[in-house]
Amino acid sequence: MNEDFAETVLSVVERIPPGRVMTYGAIAEYVGAGGPRQVGAVMSHYGGPVPWHRVVNASGRVVPGHEQEALRRLRNEGTPLRGDRVNLKVALWWPED
């Protein structure tokens, strides 16, 4: 895995504000490299120290295997949810730089 790519992905995730989310694909699009799977690989290997719960799939589902913890964190931040998914129409965030 490209170390620069991983650092760039993690720096984007660190910027996602509480109550908002980005999708794996949106992060890949923003950084201009890789795709959703590559972003997912970065998150699974290095995402522990960053707000990993703010990264969801394109349908608003949270990280598989960590659903309860992710949903707990998202609820505590006031992230708009629809059941066990993030309401992307309201919560989706994009860096403004």
QUIWO-V543050 format. One record per pair of residues at least 6 apart in sequence whose C-alpha atoms are under 6 Angstrom apart, sorted by sequence separation. I is the first residue (numbers start at 0). J is the second residue. D is the distance in whole Angstrom. If there is no record, write none. Layout:
<<I:J:D> <I:J:D>>
This chain:
<<27:33:6> <55:61:5> <80:86:5> <27:34:5> <79:86:5> <24:34:6> <24:35:4> <23:35:5> <23:38:6> <52:69:5> <60:84:5> <59:84:5> <59:85:5> <22:54:5> <20:53:5> <21:54:5> <22:55:5> <23:56:6> <20:54:6> <22:56:5> <22:57:6> <5:41:6> <13:49:6> <18:76:5> <17:76:6> <18:77:5> <18:78:4> <20:90:6> <21:91:6> <19:90:5> <20:91:5> <21:92:6> <19:91:6> <20:92:6> <19:92:6>>
